[in-house]
Amino acid sequence: MTTEEKIQKVIDEKITPALQTHGGNVTFENFDEETGILTVSLIGACGTCPYAQETLRMTVEAVIMEDVPEVKEVRRA
């Protein structure tokens, strides 16, 4: 399984269900293998929420980095 496939699996199985309960979601945009930087988009309610940066850090980044150690940082597109 590639790193991108691992990331997408974590998004699909762990992050999307949690965010969808609040009317939002996250989409994979890009992963730079060299730097370990993952870029995602927050959509729906998460895209306009005043706490979007906190959601990105505490939910998306924390979960992905725990399960996919190749990811060193998560950024919003």
Backbone atoms as SQL, in Angstrom:
CREATE TABLE atoms (id INTEGER PRIMARY KEY, chain TEXT, resi INTEGER, resn TEXT, atom TEXT, x REAL, y REAL, z REAL);
INSERT INTO atoms VALUES
  (1, 'A', 1, 'MET', 'N', 0.849, -1.178, 0.000),
  (2, 'A', 1, 'MET', 'CA', 0.000, 0.000, 0.000),
  (3, 'A', 1, 'MET', 'C', 0.895, 1.241, 0.000),
  (4, 'A', 2, 'THR', 'N', 0.609, 2.172, -0.894),
  (5, 'A', 2, 'THR', 'CA', 1.400, 3.403, -0.962),
  (6, 'A', 2, 'THR', 'C', 1.027, 4.328, 0.199),
  (7, 'A', 3, 'THR', 'N', 1.848, 5.322, 0.418),
  (8, 'A', 3, 'THR', 'CA', 1.563, 6.306, 1.477),
  (9, 'A', 3, 'THR', 'C', 0.248, 7.017, 1.185),
  (10, 'A', 4, 'GLU', 'N', 0.032, 7.383, -0.069),
  (11, 'A', 4, 'GLU', 'CA', -1.225, 8.057, -0.421),
  (12, 'A', 4, 'GLU', 'C', -2.427, 7.158, -0.139),
  (13, 'A', 5, 'GLU', 'N', -2.304, 5.882, -0.423),
  (14, 'A', 5, 'GLU', 'CA', -3.400, 4.950, -0.137),
  (15, 'A', 5, 'GLU', 'C', -3.639, 4.826, 1.366),
  (16, 'A', 6, 'LYS', 'N', -2.561, 4.803, 2.145),
  (17, 'A', 6, 'LYS', 'CA', -2.702, 4.754, 3.613),
  (18, 'A', 6, 'LYS', 'C', -3.408, 6.004, 4.121),
  (19, 'A', 7, 'ILE', 'N', -3.008, 7.164, 3.597),
  (20, 'A', 7, 'ILE', 'CA', -3.631, 8.431, 4.008),
  (21, 'A', 7, 'ILE', 'C', -5.115, 8.403, 3.677),
  (22, 'A', 8, 'GLN', 'N', -5.449, 8.007, 2.448),
  (23, 'A', 8, 'GLN', 'CA', -6.852, 7.988, 2.034),
  (24, 'A', 8, 'GLN', 'C', -7.671, 7.024, 2.886),
  (25, 'A', 9, 'LYS', 'N', -7.077, 5.895, 3.247),
  (26, 'A', 9, 'LYS', 'CA', -7.778, 4.930, 4.099),
  (27, 'A', 9, 'LYS', 'C', -8.089, 5.533, 5.466),
  (28, 'A', 10, 'VAL', 'N', -7.130, 6.239, 6.053),
  (29, 'A', 10, 'VAL', 'CA', -7.359, 6.877, 7.351),
  (30, 'A', 10, 'VAL', 'C', -8.434, 7.951, 7.227),
  (31, 'A', 11, 'ILE', 'N', -8.365, 8.740, 6.166),
  (32, 'A', 11, 'ILE', 'CA', -9.394, 9.768, 5.949),
  (33, 'A', 11, 'ILE', 'C', -10.766, 9.115, 5.847),
  (34, 'A', 12, 'ASP', 'N', -10.878, 8.085, 5.015),
  (35, 'A', 12, 'ASP', 'CA', -12.172, 7.430, 4.779),
  (36, 'A', 12, 'ASP', 'C', -12.726, 6.736, 6.017),
  (37, 'A', 13, 'GLU', 'N', -11.854, 6.063, 6.761),
  (38, 'A', 13, 'GLU', 'CA', -12.329, 5.234, 7.870),
  (39, 'A', 13, 'GLU', 'C', -12.391, 5.940, 9.219),
  (40, 'A', 14, 'LYS', 'N', -11.536, 6.914, 9.456),
  (41, 'A', 14, 'LYS', 'CA', -11.473, 7.521, 10.786),
  (42, 'A', 14, 'LYS', 'C', -11.881, 8.982, 10.831),
  (43, 'A', 15, 'ILE', 'N', -11.542, 9.744, 9.814),
  (44, 'A', 15, 'ILE', 'CA', -11.777, 11.192, 9.880),
  (45, 'A', 15, 'ILE', 'C', -13.119, 11.581, 9.292),
  (46, 'A', 16, 'THR', 'N', -13.422, 11.074, 8.087),
  (47, 'A', 16, 'THR', 'CA', -14.683, 11.434, 7.432),
  (48, 'A', 16, 'THR', 'C', -15.905, 11.162, 8.307),
  (49, 'A', 17, 'PRO', 'N', -16.029, 9.983, 8.920),
  (50, 'A', 17, 'PRO', 'CA', -17.226, 9.759, 9.751),
  (51, 'A', 17, 'PRO', 'C', -17.377, 10.794, 10.873),
  (52, 'A', 18, 'ALA', 'N', -16.290, 11.185, 11.487),
  (53, 'A', 18, 'ALA', 'CA', -16.354, 12.172, 12.578),
  (54, 'A', 18, 'ALA', 'C', -16.758, 13.549, 12.050),
  (55, 'A', 19, 'LEU', 'N', -16.158, 13.966, 10.951),
  (56, 'A', 19, 'LEU', 'CA', -16.464, 15.293, 10.412),
  (57, 'A', 19, 'LEU', 'C', -17.866, 15.365, 9.824),
  (58, 'A', 20, 'GLN', 'N', -18.338, 14.280, 9.243),
  (59, 'A', 20, 'GLN', 'CA', -19.671, 14.287, 8.642),
  (60, 'A', 20, 'GLN', 'C', -20.770, 14.454, 9.687),
  (61, 'A', 21, 'THR', 'N', -20.506, 14.071, 10.920),
  (62, 'A', 21, 'THR', 'CA', -21.518, 14.280, 11.966),
  (63, 'A', 21, 'THR', 'C', -21.735, 15.761, 12.239),
  (64, 'A', 22, 'HIS', 'N', -20.797, 16.593, 11.795),
  (65, 'A', 22, 'HIS', 'CA', -20.900, 18.043, 11.972),
  (66, 'A', 22, 'HIS', 'C', -21.160, 18.760, 10.647),
  (67, 'A', 23, 'GLY', 'N', -21.478, 18.001, 9.611),
  (68, 'A', 23, 'GLY', 'CA', -21.800, 18.586, 8.314),
  (69, 'A', 23, 'GLY', 'C', -20.602, 18.962, 7.464),
  (70, 'A', 24, 'GLY', 'N', -19.445, 18.404, 7.777),
  (71, 'A', 24, 'GLY', 'CA', -18.243, 18.731, 7.018),
  (72, 'A', 24, 'GLY', 'C', -17.537, 17.489, 6.526),
  (73, 'A', 25, 'ASN', 'N', -16.363, 17.722, 5.949),
  (74, 'A', 25, 'ASN', 'CA', -15.555, 16.611, 5.472),
  (75, 'A', 25, 'ASN', 'C', -14.170, 17.138, 5.139),
  (76, 'A', 26, 'VAL', 'N', -13.283, 16.238, 4.773),
  (77, 'A', 26, 'VAL', 'CA', -11.930, 16.591, 4.368),
  (78, 'A', 26, 'VAL', 'C', -11.616, 15.813, 3.099),
  (79, 'A', 27, 'THR', 'N', -10.899, 16.439, 2.181),
  (80, 'A', 27, 'THR', 'CA', -10.487, 15.751, 0.966),
  (81, 'A', 27, 'THR', 'C', -8.975, 15.820, 0.825),
  (82, 'A', 28, 'PHE', 'N', -8.411, 14.735, 0.353),
  (83, 'A', 28, 'PHE', 'CA', -6.982, 14.643, 0.069),
  (84, 'A', 28, 'PHE', 'C', -6.684, 15.499, -1.151),
  (85, 'A', 29, 'GLU', 'N', -5.655, 16.321, -1.071),
  (86, 'A', 29, 'GLU', 'CA', -5.238, 17.128, -2.213),
  (87, 'A', 29, 'GLU', 'C', -3.885, 16.670, -2.749),
  (88, 'A', 30, 'ASN', 'N', -2.879, 16.561, -1.853),
  (89, 'A', 30, 'ASN', 'CA', -1.532, 16.235, -2.308),
  (90, 'A', 30, 'ASN', 'C', -0.701, 15.747, -1.128),
  (91, 'A', 31, 'PHE', 'N', 0.237, 14.854, -1.431),
  (92, 'A', 31, 'PHE', 'CA', 1.227, 14.454, -0.436),
  (93, 'A', 31, 'PHE', 'C', 2.599, 14.533, -1.074),
  (94, 'A', 32, 'ASP', 'N', 3.489, 15.287, -0.453),
  (95, 'A', 32, 'ASP', 'CA', 4.864, 15.437, -0.936),
  (96, 'A', 32, 'ASP', 'C', 5.739, 14.449, -0.172),
  (97, 'A', 33, 'GLU', 'N', 6.150, 13.399, -0.845),
  (98, 'A', 33, 'GLU', 'CA', 6.964, 12.336, -0.226),
  (99, 'A', 33, 'GLU', 'C', 8.271, 12.888, 0.349),
  (100, 'A', 34, 'GLU', 'N', 8.851, 13.870, -0.330),
  (101, 'A', 34, 'GLU', 'CA', 10.144, 14.419, 0.077),
  (102, 'A', 34, 'GLU', 'C', 10.068, 15.155, 1.413),
  (103, 'A', 35, 'THR', 'N', 9.053, 15.994, 1.567),
  (104, 'A', 35, 'THR', 'CA', 8.945, 16.816, 2.776),
  (105, 'A', 35, 'THR', 'C', 8.040, 16.203, 3.836),
  (106, 'A', 36, 'GLY', 'N', 7.185, 15.265, 3.436),
  (107, 'A', 36, 'GLY', 'CA', 6.224, 14.684, 4.368),
  (108, 'A', 36, 'GLY', 'C', 5.025, 15.576, 4.613),
  (109, 'A', 37, 'ILE', 'N', 4.809, 16.566, 3.737),
  (110, 'A', 37, 'ILE', 'CA', 3.698, 17.501, 3.913),
  (111, 'A', 37, 'ILE', 'C', 2.478, 17.012, 3.136),
  (112, 'A', 38, 'LEU', 'N', 1.384, 16.889, 3.859),
  (113, 'A', 38, 'LEU', 'CA', 0.091, 16.509, 3.298),
  (114, 'A', 38, 'LEU', 'C', -0.768, 17.758, 3.188),
  (115, 'A', 39, 'THR', 'N', -1.391, 17.939, 2.044),
  (116, 'A', 39, 'THR', 'CA', -2.307, 19.060, 1.848),
  (117, 'A', 39, 'THR', 'C', -3.714, 18.505, 1.688),
  (118, 'A', 40, 'VAL', 'N', -4.647, 19.075, 2.447),
  (119, 'A', 40, 'VAL', 'CA', -6.041, 18.656, 2.401),
  (120, 'A', 40, 'VAL', 'C', -6.934, 19.878, 2.283),
  (121, 'A', 41, 'SER', 'N', -8.174, 19.657, 1.895),
  (122, 'A', 41, 'SER', 'CA', -9.183, 20.707, 1.889),
  (123, 'A', 41, 'SER', 'C', -10.267, 20.332, 2.883),
  (124, 'A', 42, 'LEU', 'N', -10.676, 21.296, 3.667),
  (125, 'A', 42, 'LEU', 'CA', -11.832, 21.113, 4.541),
  (126, 'A', 42, 'LEU', 'C', -13.039, 21.626, 3.775),
  (127, 'A', 43, 'ILE', 'N', -14.089, 20.814, 3.713),
  (128, 'A', 43, 'ILE', 'CA', -15.257, 21.188, 2.926),
  (129, 'A', 43, 'ILE', 'C', -16.522, 21.144, 3.779),
  (130, 'A', 44, 'GLY', 'N', -17.601, 21.648, 3.216),
  (131, 'A', 44, 'GLY', 'CA', -18.860, 21.700, 3.947),
  (132, 'A', 44, 'GLY', 'C', -18.741, 22.628, 5.133),
  (133, 'A', 45, 'ALA', 'N', -19.369, 22.270, 6.222),
  (134, 'A', 45, 'ALA', 'CA', -19.355, 23.102, 7.423),
  (135, 'A', 45, 'ALA', 'C', -17.938, 23.312, 7.952),
  (136, 'A', 46, 'CYS', 'N', -17.067, 22.349, 7.742),
  (137, 'A', 46, 'CYS', 'CA', -15.687, 22.469, 8.233),
  (138, 'A', 46, 'CYS', 'C', -14.900, 23.526, 7.469),
  (139, 'A', 47, 'GLY', 'N', -15.275, 23.773, 6.226),
  (140, 'A', 47, 'GLY', 'CA', -14.563, 24.745, 5.420),
  (141, 'A', 47, 'GLY', 'C', -14.788, 26.173, 5.843),
  (142, 'A', 48, 'THR', 'N', -15.924, 26.439, 6.475),
  (143, 'A', 48, 'THR', 'CA', -16.251, 27.806, 6.869),
  (144, 'A', 48, 'THR', 'C', -16.303, 27.996, 8.384),
  (145, 'A', 49, 'CYS', 'N', -16.058, 26.959, 9.104),
  (146, 'A', 49, 'CYS', 'CA', -16.125, 27.009, 10.561),
  (147, 'A', 49, 'CYS', 'C', -14.995, 27.860, 11.138),
  (148, 'A', 50, 'PRO', 'N', -15.272, 28.679, 12.151),
  (149, 'A', 50, 'PRO', 'CA', -14.206, 29.469, 12.765),
  (150, 'A', 50, 'PRO', 'C', -13.171, 28.607, 13.487),
  (151, 'A', 51, 'TYR', 'N', -13.488, 27.353, 13.737),
  (152, 'A', 51, 'TYR', 'CA', -12.561, 26.439, 14.407),
  (153, 'A', 51, 'TYR', 'C', -11.887, 25.487, 13.430),
  (154, 'A', 52, 'ALA', 'N', -11.905, 25.816, 12.145),
  (155, 'A', 52, 'ALA', 'CA', -11.361, 24.932, 11.115),
  (156, 'A', 52, 'ALA', 'C', -9.888, 24.617, 11.349),
  (157, 'A', 53, 'GLN', 'N', -9.116, 25.599, 11.766),
  (158, 'A', 53, 'GLN', 'CA', -7.688, 25.349, 11.996),
  (159, 'A', 53, 'GLN', 'C', -7.488, 24.366, 13.148),
  (160, 'A', 54, 'GLU', 'N', -8.319, 24.476, 14.152),
  (161, 'A', 54, 'GLU', 'CA', -8.247, 23.547, 15.285),
  (162, 'A', 54, 'GLU', 'C', -8.659, 22.145, 14.853),
  (163, 'A', 55, 'THR', 'N', -9.683, 22.045, 14.031),
  (164, 'A', 55, 'THR', 'CA', -10.104, 20.749, 13.493),
  (165, 'A', 55, 'THR', 'C', -8.973, 20.134, 12.678),
  (166, 'A', 56, 'LEU', 'N', -8.328, 20.957, 11.882),
  (167, 'A', 56, 'LEU', 'CA', -7.217, 20.471, 11.071),
  (168, 'A', 56, 'LEU', 'C', -6.111, 19.909, 11.957),
  (169, 'A', 57, 'ARG', 'N', -5.758, 20.625, 12.995),
  (170, 'A', 57, 'ARG', 'CA', -4.646, 20.218, 13.857),
  (171, 'A', 57, 'ARG', 'C', -5.024, 19.054, 14.776),
  (172, 'A', 58, 'MET', 'N', -6.136, 19.166, 15.462),
  (173, 'A', 58, 'MET', 'CA', -6.497, 18.196, 16.497),
  (174, 'A', 58, 'MET', 'C', -7.138, 16.917, 15.934),
  (175, 'A', 59, 'THR', 'N', -7.842, 17.019, 14.851),
  (176, 'A', 59, 'THR', 'CA', -8.520, 15.848, 14.308),
  (177, 'A', 59, 'THR', 'C', -7.759, 15.275, 13.129),
  (178, 'A', 60, 'VAL', 'N', -7.608, 16.060, 12.091),
  (179, 'A', 60, 'VAL', 'CA', -7.007, 15.542, 10.866),
  (180, 'A', 60, 'VAL', 'C', -5.527, 15.218, 11.069),
  (181, 'A', 61, 'GLU', 'N', -4.751, 16.198, 11.475),
  (182, 'A', 61, 'GLU', 'CA', -3.311, 15.995, 11.612),
  (183, 'A', 61, 'GLU', 'C', -2.970, 14.935, 12.653),
  (184, 'A', 62, 'ALA', 'N', -3.585, 15.007, 13.809),
  (185, 'A', 62, 'ALA', 'CA', -3.266, 14.066, 14.884),
  (186, 'A', 62, 'ALA', 'C', -3.546, 12.623, 14.482),
  (187, 'A', 63, 'VAL', 'N', -4.688, 12.381, 13.874),
  (188, 'A', 63, 'VAL', 'CA', -5.067, 11.014, 13.498),
  (189, 'A', 63, 'VAL', 'C', -4.187, 10.491, 12.368),
  (190, 'A', 64, 'ILE', 'N', -3.990, 11.314, 11.351),
  (191, 'A', 64, 'ILE', 'CA', -3.185, 10.855, 10.215),
  (192, 'A', 64, 'ILE', 'C', -1.745, 10.611, 10.629),
  (193, 'A', 65, 'MET', 'N', -1.156, 11.523, 11.383),
  (194, 'A', 65, 'MET', 'CA', 0.246, 11.364, 11.770),
  (195, 'A', 65, 'MET', 'C', 0.446, 10.155, 12.683),
  (196, 'A', 66, 'GLU', 'N', -0.550, 9.808, 13.459),
  (197, 'A', 66, 'GLU', 'CA', -0.461, 8.625, 14.315),
  (198, 'A', 66, 'GLU', 'C', -0.450, 7.338, 13.480),
  (199, 'A', 67, 'ASP', 'N', -1.283, 7.302, 12.455),
  (200, 'A', 67, 'ASP', 'CA', -1.421, 6.088, 11.638),
  (201, 'A', 67, 'ASP', 'C', -0.472, 6.017, 10.450),
  (202, 'A', 68, 'VAL', 'N', -0.010, 7.179, 9.985),
  (203, 'A', 68, 'VAL', 'CA', 0.867, 7.236, 8.808),
  (204, 'A', 68, 'VAL', 'C', 2.090, 8.074, 9.173),
  (205, 'A', 69, 'PRO', 'N', 3.116, 7.453, 9.744),
  (206, 'A', 69, 'PRO', 'CA', 4.275, 8.200, 10.229),
  (207, 'A', 69, 'PRO', 'C', 5.055, 8.934, 9.142),
  (208, 'A', 70, 'GLU', 'N', 4.816, 8.607, 7.882),
  (209, 'A', 70, 'GLU', 'CA', 5.472, 9.326, 6.784),
  (210, 'A', 70, 'GLU', 'C', 5.001, 10.779, 6.699),
  (211, 'A', 71, 'VAL', 'N', 3.810, 11.058, 7.238),
  (212, 'A', 71, 'VAL', 'CA', 3.267, 12.415, 7.230),
  (213, 'A', 71, 'VAL', 'C', 3.872, 13.186, 8.392),
  (214, 'A', 72, 'LYS', 'N', 4.528, 14.290, 8.071),
  (215, 'A', 72, 'LYS', 'CA', 5.195, 15.115, 9.080),
  (216, 'A', 72, 'LYS', 'C', 4.414, 16.376, 9.419),
  (217, 'A', 73, 'GLU', 'N', 3.542, 16.792, 8.482),
  (218, 'A', 73, 'GLU', 'CA', 2.759, 18.009, 8.674),
  (219, 'A', 73, 'GLU', 'C', 1.539, 17.951, 7.784),
  (220, 'A', 74, 'VAL', 'N', 0.437, 18.552, 8.256),
  (221, 'A', 74, 'VAL', 'CA', -0.780, 18.633, 7.447),
  (222, 'A', 74, 'VAL', 'C', -1.114, 20.106, 7.265),
  (223, 'A', 75, 'ARG', 'N', -1.333, 20.488, 6.021),
  (224, 'A', 75, 'ARG', 'CA', -1.676, 21.881, 5.683),
  (225, 'A', 75, 'ARG', 'C', -3.006, 21.923, 4.964),
  (226, 'A', 76, 'ARG', 'N', -3.654, 23.058, 5.107),
  (227, 'A', 76, 'ARG', 'CA', -4.925, 23.289, 4.440),
  (228, 'A', 76, 'ARG', 'C', -4.663, 23.921, 3.077),
  (229, 'A', 77, 'ALA', 'N', -5.345, 23.424, 2.060),
  (230, 'A', 77, 'ALA', 'CA', -5.171, 23.949, 0.700),
  (231, 'A', 77, 'ALA', 'C', -5.789, 25.335, 0.595);
